[in-house]
Amino acid sequence: MISAALPAWPHTMGLKQTEPPGWASVLGLLLLIAVVVGGGIGVGIYFFAGLVAGVVSGCVAALGVVGGVLLAAPKLCAWSLGCRVTSQGEAVSVRNMAEAVSASMGVEVAEILVADVEGIGTASFGRSSRRAYLVVTAGLERRLSLVELEAALAHELAHIRARHVGPDTLRSATIGLVGLVWPSLTKKLLARRWPLREASADAISLAVTRYPPALRSCLAKCQADPVPLTRRRQLLAGHLWVVPSNGVAAGIDWRMAALEEA
Protein backbone atom coordinates (compact mmCIF):
# COMPACT_ATOMS: atom_id res chain seq x y z
CA MET A 1 0.00 0.00 0.00
CA ILE A 2 1.12 3.51 -0.56
CA SER A 3 0.58 4.39 3.08
CA ALA A 4 2.95 1.62 4.17
CA ALA A 5 5.74 3.09 2.07
CA LEU A 6 5.55 6.51 3.72
CA PRO A 7 7.53 7.26 6.90
CA ALA A 8 5.63 7.40 10.13
CA TRP A 9 4.41 10.86 11.19
CA PRO A 10 6.03 12.50 13.22
CA HIS A 11 7.08 10.42 16.27
CA THR A 12 9.09 8.08 14.14
CA MET A 13 11.31 11.11 13.25
CA GLY A 14 12.23 11.80 16.89
CA LEU A 15 9.88 14.77 17.13
CA LYS A 16 7.14 15.39 19.59
CA GLN A 17 3.62 15.18 18.47
CA THR A 18 2.30 18.65 17.58
CA GLU A 19 -1.23 19.30 18.73
CA PRO A 20 -3.43 21.57 16.67
CA PRO A 21 -3.69 25.05 18.24
CA GLY A 22 -6.44 25.18 20.82
CA TRP A 23 -8.27 28.07 22.51
CA ALA A 24 -5.48 28.49 25.09
CA SER A 25 -2.94 29.13 22.35
CA VAL A 26 -5.22 31.54 20.54
CA LEU A 27 -5.89 33.42 23.76
CA GLY A 28 -2.18 33.50 24.52
CA LEU A 29 -1.42 34.95 21.12
CA LEU A 30 -4.14 37.55 21.52
CA LEU A 31 -2.80 38.36 24.99
CA LEU A 32 0.70 38.83 23.56
CA ILE A 33 -0.64 41.11 20.83
CA ALA A 34 -2.65 43.03 23.39
CA VAL A 35 0.42 43.47 25.60
CA VAL A 36 2.55 44.70 22.70
CA VAL A 37 -0.12 47.05 21.34
CA GLY A 38 -1.16 48.22 24.79
CA GLY A 39 2.46 48.79 25.76
CA GLY A 40 3.01 50.84 22.63
CA ILE A 41 -0.09 52.89 23.30
CA GLY A 42 0.97 53.31 26.91
CA VAL A 43 4.41 54.55 25.91
CA GLY A 44 2.81 56.93 23.41
CA ILE A 45 0.39 58.20 26.03
CA TYR A 46 3.27 58.55 28.48
CA PHE A 47 5.26 60.69 26.10
CA PHE A 48 2.16 62.61 25.07
CA ALA A 49 1.26 63.14 28.70
CA GLY A 50 4.83 64.23 29.35
CA LEU A 51 4.61 66.68 26.48
CA VAL A 52 1.31 68.04 27.74
CA ALA A 53 2.65 68.23 31.27
CA GLY A 54 5.74 70.07 30.00
CA VAL A 55 3.67 72.57 28.06
CA VAL A 56 1.35 73.15 31.01
CA SER A 57 4.29 73.51 33.39
CA GLY A 58 5.97 75.91 30.99
CA CYS A 59 2.82 78.02 30.73
CA VAL A 60 2.44 78.11 34.49
CA ALA A 61 6.10 79.06 34.91
CA ALA A 62 5.78 81.73 32.21
CA LEU A 63 2.70 83.19 33.90
CA GLY A 64 4.58 83.20 37.18
CA VAL A 65 7.52 85.03 35.63
CA VAL A 66 5.24 87.54 33.91
CA GLY A 67 3.33 88.11 37.14
CA GLY A 68 6.56 88.58 39.03
CA VAL A 69 7.84 91.06 36.47
CA LEU A 70 4.58 93.02 36.55
CA LEU A 71 4.73 93.25 40.32
CA ALA A 72 8.43 94.03 40.56
CA ALA A 73 8.78 96.42 37.60
CA PRO A 74 7.41 99.57 39.32
CA LYS A 75 9.56 98.96 42.40
CA LEU A 76 12.61 98.43 40.20
CA CYS A 77 11.91 101.72 38.42
CA ALA A 78 11.46 103.57 41.71
CA TRP A 79 14.79 102.23 42.95
CA SER A 80 16.57 102.95 39.66
CA LEU A 81 15.26 106.52 39.57
CA GLY A 82 16.20 107.00 43.22
CA CYS A 83 12.82 108.49 44.11
CA ARG A 84 10.74 108.62 47.26
CA VAL A 85 7.32 109.79 48.39
CA THR A 86 7.13 113.52 48.98
CA SER A 87 6.74 114.74 52.54
CA GLN A 88 4.01 117.10 53.64
CA GLY A 89 4.64 120.63 52.40
CA GLU A 90 7.25 119.49 49.88
CA ALA A 91 7.07 120.31 46.16
CA VAL A 92 3.85 122.27 46.61
CA SER A 93 4.24 124.18 43.36
CA VAL A 94 4.89 120.96 41.47
CA ARG A 95 1.83 119.32 42.98
CA ASN A 96 -0.44 122.27 42.22
CA MET A 97 0.85 122.59 38.68
CA ALA A 98 0.55 118.83 38.08
CA GLU A 99 -3.04 118.83 39.29
CA ALA A 100 -3.95 121.70 36.97
CA VAL A 101 -2.26 120.20 33.92
CA SER A 102 -3.51 116.66 34.57
CA ALA A 103 -7.08 117.99 34.87
CA SER A 104 -6.78 119.67 31.48
CA MET A 105 -5.40 116.46 29.97
CA GLY A 106 -7.89 114.17 31.65
CA VAL A 107 -5.29 111.96 33.34
CA GLU A 108 -4.69 110.96 36.94
CA VAL A 109 -1.43 110.63 38.83
CA ALA A 110 -1.21 108.10 41.64
CA GLU A 111 1.61 109.92 43.42
CA ILE A 112 4.28 112.56 42.88
CA LEU A 113 7.72 111.29 43.85
CA VAL A 114 10.96 113.17 44.40
CA ALA A 115 14.40 111.96 43.34
CA ASP A 116 17.08 113.22 45.70
CA VAL A 117 19.71 113.68 43.01
CA GLU A 118 21.53 116.57 41.47
CA GLY A 119 20.52 117.73 38.04
CA ILE A 120 17.23 118.66 36.42
CA GLY A 121 14.80 116.10 35.18
CA THR A 122 11.34 114.58 35.21
CA ALA A 123 10.19 111.03 34.61
CA SER A 124 7.12 108.83 34.80
CA PHE A 125 6.52 105.14 35.36
CA GLY A 126 3.85 102.76 36.58
CA ARG A 127 2.14 99.45 36.03
CA SER A 128 -0.40 101.19 33.80
CA SER A 129 -1.66 104.67 32.97
CA ARG A 130 -4.25 104.28 35.70
CA ARG A 131 -1.52 103.66 38.25
CA ALA A 132 1.21 106.05 37.13
CA TYR A 133 3.80 107.93 39.14
CA LEU A 134 5.31 111.29 38.31
CA VAL A 135 8.95 111.83 39.31
CA VAL A 136 10.74 115.17 39.66
CA THR A 137 14.22 115.93 40.84
CA ALA A 138 14.66 117.74 44.13
CA GLY A 139 14.52 121.49 43.75
CA LEU A 140 13.01 121.33 40.26
CA GLU A 141 10.55 124.10 41.04
CA ARG A 142 13.40 126.39 42.07
CA ARG A 143 15.42 125.78 38.92
CA LEU A 144 12.67 126.15 36.35
CA SER A 145 10.39 129.06 35.65
CA LEU A 146 6.64 128.52 35.94
CA VAL A 147 6.18 128.12 32.20
CA GLU A 148 9.13 125.71 32.03
CA LEU A 149 7.77 123.74 34.96
CA GLU A 150 4.39 123.53 33.28
CA ALA A 151 6.04 122.31 30.07
CA ALA A 152 8.08 119.67 31.92
CA LEU A 153 5.10 118.30 33.81
CA ALA A 154 2.90 118.41 30.71
CA HIS A 155 5.48 116.32 28.86
CA GLU A 156 5.45 113.58 31.52
CA LEU A 157 1.68 113.67 31.83
CA ALA A 158 1.54 113.28 28.06
CA HIS A 159 3.40 109.98 28.45
CA ILE A 160 0.73 108.88 30.89
CA ARG A 161 -2.06 109.96 28.55
CA ALA A 162 -0.40 108.18 25.59
CA ARG A 163 -0.11 105.02 27.70
CA HIS A 164 3.66 104.90 27.46
CA VAL A 165 4.29 104.30 31.15
CA GLY A 166 3.22 100.64 31.25
CA PRO A 167 5.42 99.45 28.37
CA ASP A 168 8.29 101.72 29.46
CA THR A 169 8.18 100.29 32.97
CA LEU A 170 8.24 96.73 31.62
CA ARG A 171 11.20 97.62 29.42
CA SER A 172 13.10 98.60 32.54
CA ALA A 173 12.42 95.20 34.11
CA THR A 174 13.24 93.24 30.94
CA ILE A 175 15.42 95.04 28.42
CA GLY A 176 17.00 97.08 31.21
CA LEU A 177 18.06 93.92 33.04
CA VAL A 178 19.55 92.58 29.83
CA GLY A 179 21.63 95.74 29.70
CA LEU A 180 23.44 94.73 32.87
CA VAL A 181 25.04 91.98 30.80
CA TRP A 182 24.79 93.41 27.26
CA PRO A 183 24.56 97.24 27.42
CA SER A 184 24.88 97.83 23.68
CA LEU A 185 21.91 95.58 22.93
CA THR A 186 19.73 97.39 25.46
CA LYS A 187 20.58 100.78 24.00
CA LYS A 188 19.88 99.52 20.49
CA LEU A 189 16.50 98.07 21.45
CA LEU A 190 15.41 101.13 23.41
CA ALA A 191 16.57 103.51 20.69
CA ARG A 192 14.01 102.04 18.29
CA ARG A 193 11.10 103.31 20.39
CA TRP A 194 12.58 106.41 21.95
CA PRO A 195 12.18 108.99 19.10
CA LEU A 196 8.53 108.15 18.47
CA ARG A 197 7.79 108.05 22.19
CA GLU A 198 9.30 111.47 22.87
CA ALA A 199 7.94 113.11 19.74
CA SER A 200 4.38 112.05 20.54
CA ALA A 201 4.71 113.26 24.15
CA ASP A 202 6.07 116.61 22.96
CA ALA A 203 3.15 117.00 20.57
CA ILE A 204 0.54 116.13 23.20
CA SER A 205 2.06 118.48 25.75
CA LEU A 206 2.21 121.38 23.28
CA ALA A 207 -1.46 120.89 22.50
CA VAL A 208 -2.10 121.78 26.16
CA THR A 209 0.52 124.42 26.97
CA ARG A 210 0.60 125.96 23.48
CA TYR A 211 4.00 127.47 24.19
CA PRO A 212 6.87 125.58 22.48
CA PRO A 213 9.63 127.94 23.72
CA ALA A 214 8.96 126.84 27.31
CA LEU A 215 9.52 123.16 26.55
CA ARG A 216 12.54 123.97 24.45
CA SER A 217 14.06 126.01 27.29
CA CYS A 218 13.25 123.22 29.76
CA LEU A 219 14.97 120.60 27.61
CA ALA A 220 18.01 122.84 27.24
CA LYS A 221 18.35 123.14 31.02
CA CYS A 222 17.88 119.38 31.49
CA GLN A 223 20.53 118.69 28.88
CA ALA A 224 22.96 121.16 30.44
CA ASP A 225 22.45 119.71 33.92
CA PRO A 226 21.54 116.01 33.47
CA VAL A 227 20.59 113.65 36.26
CA PRO A 228 23.69 111.80 37.49
CA LEU A 229 23.06 108.10 38.00
CA THR A 230 25.23 105.06 38.48
CA ARG A 231 25.80 102.87 35.44
CA ARG A 232 23.43 100.21 36.74
CA ARG A 233 20.61 102.67 37.34
CA GLN A 234 21.19 104.32 33.99
CA LEU A 235 20.78 101.01 32.18
CA LEU A 236 17.65 100.10 34.11
CA ALA A 237 15.72 103.36 33.95
CA GLY A 238 17.82 106.04 32.31
CA HIS A 239 15.46 106.06 29.32
CA LEU A 240 12.59 107.26 31.53
CA TRP A 241 14.04 110.72 32.10
CA VAL A 242 12.89 113.56 29.88
CA VAL A 243 16.48 113.71 28.59
CA PRO A 244 17.69 110.08 28.66
CA SER A 245 20.81 109.48 30.70
CA ASN A 246 21.75 106.06 29.29
CA GLY A 247 22.75 106.95 25.74
CA VAL A 248 19.49 105.79 24.16
CA ALA A 249 19.67 108.74 21.79
CA ALA A 250 22.66 110.64 20.48
CA GLY A 251 21.06 113.89 21.59
CA ILE A 252 17.93 115.99 21.58
CA ASP A 253 18.93 118.40 18.84
CA TRP A 254 16.17 117.14 16.56
CA ARG A 255 13.60 117.80 19.28
CA MET A 256 14.97 121.25 19.87
CA ALA A 257 14.81 121.98 16.13
CA ALA A 258 11.22 120.71 15.91
CA LEU A 259 10.18 122.87 18.86
CA GLU A 260 11.83 125.91 17.29
CA GLU A 261 9.79 125.40 14.15
CA ALA A 262 6.54 124.72 16.00
FIZADO-881648 format. One record per residue (C-alpha): residue number from 1; residue in three letters; x, y negated, z. Coordinates in nm, 2 decimals. Each point is the difference from the previous one (the first is absolute). Example, Ala and Ser with C-alpha at 12.3 -4.5 7.8 and 13.67 -1.06 7.14 Angstrom:
BEGIN
[1 ala [1.23 0.45 0.78]]
[2 ser [0.14 -0.34 -0.07]]
//
This chain:
BEGIN
[1 met [0.00 0.00 0.00]]
[2 ile [0.11 -0.35 -0.06]]
[3 ser [-0.05 -0.09 0.37]]
[4 ala [0.23 0.28 0.11]]
[5 ala [0.28 -0.15 -0.21]]
[6 leu [-0.02 -0.34 0.16]]
[7 pro [0.20 -0.08 0.32]]
[8 ala [-0.19 -0.01 0.32]]
[9 trp [-0.12 -0.35 0.11]]
[10 pro [0.16 -0.16 0.20]]
[11 his [0.11 0.21 0.31]]
[12 thr [0.20 0.23 -0.22]]
[13 met [0.22 -0.30 -0.09]]
[14 gly [0.09 -0.07 0.37]]
[15 leu [-0.23 -0.30 0.02]]
[16 lys [-0.28 -0.06 0.25]]
[17 gln [-0.35 0.02 -0.11]]
[18 thr [-0.13 -0.35 -0.09]]
[19 glu [-0.35 -0.06 0.11]]
[20 pro [-0.22 -0.23 -0.20]]
[21 pro [-0.03 -0.35 0.15]]
[22 gly [-0.27 -0.01 0.26]]
[23 trp [-0.19 -0.29 0.17]]
[24 ala [0.28 -0.04 0.26]]
[25 ser [0.26 -0.06 -0.28]]
[26 val [-0.23 -0.24 -0.18]]
[27 leu [-0.07 -0.19 0.33]]
[28 gly [0.37 -0.01 0.07]]
[29 leu [0.08 -0.15 -0.34]]
[30 leu [-0.27 -0.26 0.04]]
[31 leu [0.13 -0.08 0.35]]
[32 leu [0.35 -0.04 -0.14]]
[33 ile [-0.13 -0.23 -0.28]]
[34 ala [-0.20 -0.19 0.26]]
[35 val [0.30 -0.05 0.22]]
[36 val [0.21 -0.12 -0.29]]
[37 val [-0.26 -0.24 -0.14]]
[38 gly [-0.11 -0.11 0.35]]
[39 gly [0.37 -0.06 0.10]]
[40 gly [0.05 -0.20 -0.32]]
[41 ile [-0.31 -0.21 0.07]]
[42 gly [0.11 -0.04 0.36]]
[43 val [0.34 -0.12 -0.10]]
[44 gly [-0.16 -0.24 -0.25]]
[45 ile [-0.24 -0.13 0.26]]
[46 tyr [0.29 -0.03 0.25]]
[47 phe [0.20 -0.22 -0.24]]
[48 phe [-0.31 -0.19 -0.10]]
[49 ala [-0.09 -0.05 0.36]]
[50 gly [0.35 -0.11 0.07]]
[51 leu [-0.02 -0.25 -0.29]]
[52 val [-0.33 -0.13 0.12]]
[53 ala [0.14 -0.02 0.36]]
[54 gly [0.30 -0.19 -0.13]]
[55 val [-0.20 -0.25 -0.19]]
[56 val [-0.24 -0.06 0.29]]
[57 ser [0.30 -0.03 0.24]]
[58 gly [0.17 -0.24 -0.24]]
[59 cys [-0.32 -0.21 -0.03]]
[60 val [-0.04 -0.01 0.38]]
[61 ala [0.37 -0.10 0.04]]
[62 ala [-0.03 -0.26 -0.27]]
[63 leu [-0.31 -0.15 0.17]]
[64 gly [0.19 0.00 0.33]]
[65 val [0.29 -0.18 -0.16]]
[66 val [-0.23 -0.25 -0.17]]
[67 gly [-0.19 -0.06 0.32]]
[68 gly [0.33 -0.05 0.19]]
[69 val [0.12 -0.25 -0.25]]
[70 leu [-0.32 -0.19 0.00]]
[71 leu [0.01 -0.03 0.38]]
[72 ala [0.37 -0.07 0.03]]
[73 ala [0.04 -0.24 -0.30]]
[74 pro [-0.14 -0.32 0.17]]
[75 lys [0.22 0.06 0.31]]
[76 leu [0.30 0.06 -0.22]]
[77 cys [-0.07 -0.33 -0.18]]
[78 ala [-0.04 -0.19 0.33]]
[79 trp [0.33 0.14 0.12]]
[80 ser [0.18 -0.07 -0.32]]
[81 leu [-0.13 -0.36 -0.01]]
[82 gly [0.09 -0.05 0.36]]
[83 cys [-0.34 -0.15 0.09]]
[84 arg [-0.21 -0.01 0.32]]
[85 val [-0.34 -0.12 0.11]]
[86 thr [-0.02 -0.37 0.06]]
[87 ser [-0.04 -0.12 0.35]]
[88 gln [-0.27 -0.24 0.11]]
[89 gly [0.06 -0.35 -0.12]]
[90 glu [0.27 0.11 -0.25]]
[91 ala [-0.02 -0.08 -0.37]]
[92 val [-0.32 -0.20 0.04]]
[93 ser [0.03 -0.19 -0.32]]
[94 val [0.07 0.32 -0.19]]
[95 arg [-0.31 0.17 0.15]]
[96 asn [-0.22 -0.30 -0.08]]
[97 met [0.12 -0.03 -0.35]]
[98 ala [-0.02 0.38 -0.06]]
[99 glu [-0.36 0.00 0.12]]
[100 ala [-0.09 -0.29 -0.23]]
[101 val [0.16 0.15 -0.31]]
[102 ser [-0.12 0.35 0.07]]
[103 ala [-0.36 -0.13 0.03]]
[104 ser [0.03 -0.17 -0.34]]
[105 met [0.14 0.32 -0.15]]
[106 gly [-0.25 0.23 0.17]]
[107 val [0.26 0.22 0.16]]
[108 glu [0.06 0.10 0.36]]
[109 val [0.33 0.04 0.19]]
[110 ala [0.02 0.25 0.28]]
[111 glu [0.28 -0.18 0.18]]
[112 ile [0.27 -0.27 -0.05]]
[113 leu [0.34 0.13 0.09]]
[114 val [0.33 -0.19 0.06]]
[115 ala [0.34 0.12 -0.11]]
[116 asp [0.27 -0.12 0.24]]
[117 val [0.26 -0.05 -0.27]]
[118 glu [0.18 -0.29 -0.15]]
[119 gly [-0.10 -0.11 -0.35]]
[120 ile [-0.33 -0.10 -0.16]]
[121 gly [-0.24 0.26 -0.12]]
[122 thr [-0.35 0.15 0.00]]
[123 ala [-0.11 0.36 -0.06]]
[124 ser [-0.31 0.22 0.02]]
[125 phe [-0.06 0.37 0.06]]
[126 gly [-0.26 0.23 0.12]]
[127 arg [-0.18 0.34 -0.06]]
[128 ser [-0.25 -0.18 -0.22]]
[129 ser [-0.13 -0.35 -0.08]]
[130 arg [-0.26 0.04 0.27]]
[131 arg [0.28 0.06 0.25]]
[132 ala [0.27 -0.23 -0.11]]
[133 tyr [0.26 -0.19 0.20]]
[134 leu [0.15 -0.34 -0.08]]
[135 val [0.37 -0.05 0.10]]
[136 val [0.17 -0.34 0.04]]
[137 thr [0.35 -0.07 0.11]]
[138 ala [0.05 -0.18 0.33]]
[139 gly [-0.02 -0.38 -0.04]]
[140 leu [-0.15 0.02 -0.34]]
[141 glu [-0.25 -0.28 0.07]]
[142 arg [0.29 -0.23 0.11]]
[143 arg [0.20 0.06 -0.32]]
[144 leu [-0.27 -0.04 -0.26]]
[145 ser [-0.23 -0.29 -0.06]]
[146 leu [-0.38 0.06 0.02]]
[147 val [-0.04 0.04 -0.37]]
[148 glu [0.29 0.24 -0.02]]
[149 leu [-0.13 0.20 0.30]]
[150 glu [-0.34 0.02 -0.17]]
[151 ala [0.16 0.12 -0.32]]
[152 ala [0.21 0.26 0.18]]
[153 leu [-0.30 0.14 0.19]]
[154 ala [-0.22 -0.01 -0.31]]
[155 his [0.26 0.21 -0.18]]
[156 glu [0.00 0.27 0.26]]
[157 leu [-0.38 -0.01 0.03]]
[158 ala [-0.02 0.04 -0.37]]
[159 his [0.19 0.33 0.03]]
[160 ile [-0.27 0.11 0.25]]
[161 arg [-0.28 -0.11 -0.23]]
[162 ala [0.17 0.18 -0.30]]
[163 arg [0.03 0.32 0.21]]
[164 his [0.38 0.01 -0.02]]
[165 val [0.06 0.06 0.36]]
[166 gly [-0.11 0.37 0.02]]
[167 pro [0.22 0.12 -0.29]]
[168 asp [0.29 -0.23 0.11]]
[169 thr [-0.01 0.14 0.35]]
[170 leu [0.00 0.36 -0.14]]
[171 arg [0.30 -0.09 -0.22]]
[172 ser [0.19 -0.10 0.31]]
[173 ala [-0.07 0.34 0.16]]
[174 thr [0.08 0.20 -0.32]]
[175 ile [0.22 -0.18 -0.25]]
[176 gly [0.16 -0.21 0.28]]
[177 leu [0.11 0.32 0.18]]
[178 val [0.14 0.13 -0.32]]
[179 gly [0.21 -0.31 -0.01]]
[180 leu [0.18 0.10 0.32]]
[181 val [0.16 0.27 -0.21]]
[182 trp [-0.02 -0.14 -0.35]]
[183 pro [-0.02 -0.38 0.01]]
[184 ser [0.03 -0.06 -0.37]]
[185 leu [-0.30 0.22 -0.08]]
[186 thr [-0.22 -0.18 0.26]]
[187 lys [0.09 -0.34 -0.15]]
[188 lys [-0.07 0.13 -0.35]]
[189 leu [-0.34 0.14 0.10]]
[190 leu [-0.11 -0.30 0.19]]
[191 ala [0.12 -0.24 -0.27]]
[192 arg [-0.26 0.15 -0.24]]
[193 arg [-0.29 -0.13 0.21]]
[194 trp [0.15 -0.31 0.16]]
[195 pro [-0.04 -0.26 -0.29]]
[196 leu [-0.37 0.09 -0.06]]
[197 arg [-0.07 0.00 0.37]]
[198 glu [0.15 -0.34 0.07]]
[199 ala [-0.14 -0.16 -0.32]]
[200 ser [-0.35 0.10 0.08]]
[201 ala [0.03 -0.12 0.36]]
[202 asp [0.14 -0.33 -0.11]]
[203 ala [-0.29 -0.04 -0.24]]
[204 ile [-0.27 0.09 0.26]]
[205 ser [0.16 -0.24 0.26]]
[206 leu [0.01 -0.29 -0.25]]
[207 ala [-0.37 0.05 -0.08]]
[208 val [-0.06 -0.09 0.37]]
[209 thr [0.26 -0.26 0.08]]
[210 arg [0.01 -0.16 -0.35]]
[211 tyr [0.34 -0.15 0.07]]
[212 pro [0.29 0.19 -0.17]]
[213 pro [0.27 -0.23 0.12]]
[214 ala [-0.06 0.11 0.36]]
[215 leu [0.05 0.36 -0.07]]
[216 arg [0.30 -0.08 -0.21]]
[217 ser [0.16 -0.20 0.28]]
[218 cys [-0.08 0.28 0.25]]
[219 leu [0.17 0.26 -0.22]]
[220 ala [0.30 -0.22 -0.04]]
[221 lys [0.03 -0.03 0.38]]
[222 cys [-0.04 0.37 0.05]]
[223 gln [0.26 0.07 -0.26]]
[224 ala [0.25 -0.25 0.15]]
[225 asp [-0.05 0.15 0.35]]
[226 pro [-0.10 0.37 -0.04]]
[227 val [-0.09 0.23 0.28]]
[228 pro [0.31 0.19 0.12]]
[229 leu [-0.06 0.37 0.05]]
[230 thr [0.21 0.30 0.05]]
[231 arg [0.06 0.22 -0.31]]
[232 arg [-0.24 0.27 0.13]]
[233 arg [-0.28 -0.25 0.06]]
[234 gln [0.06 -0.16 -0.33]]
[235 leu [-0.04 0.33 -0.18]]
[236 leu [-0.32 0.09 0.19]]
[237 ala [-0.19 -0.33 -0.02]]
[238 gly [0.21 -0.26 -0.16]]
[239 his [-0.23 -0.01 -0.30]]
[240 leu [-0.29 -0.12 0.22]]
[241 trp [0.14 -0.34 0.06]]
[242 val [-0.11 -0.29 -0.22]]
[243 val [0.36 -0.01 -0.13]]
[244 pro [0.12 0.36 0.01]]
[245 ser [0.31 0.06 0.20]]
[246 asn [0.09 0.34 -0.14]]
[247 gly [0.10 -0.09 -0.36]]
[248 val [-0.32 0.12 -0.15]]
[249 ala [0.02 -0.29 -0.24]]
[250 ala [0.30 -0.19 -0.13]]
[251 gly [-0.16 -0.33 0.11]]
[252 ile [-0.32 -0.21 0.00]]
[253 asp [0.10 -0.24 -0.28]]
[254 trp [-0.27 0.13 -0.22]]
[255 arg [-0.26 -0.07 0.27]]
[256 met [0.14 -0.35 0.06]]
[257 ala [-0.02 -0.07 -0.38]]
[258 ala [-0.36 0.13 -0.02]]
[259 leu [-0.10 -0.22 0.30]]
[260 glu [0.16 -0.30 -0.16]]
[261 glu [-0.20 0.05 -0.31]]
[262 ala [-0.33 0.07 0.18]]
//
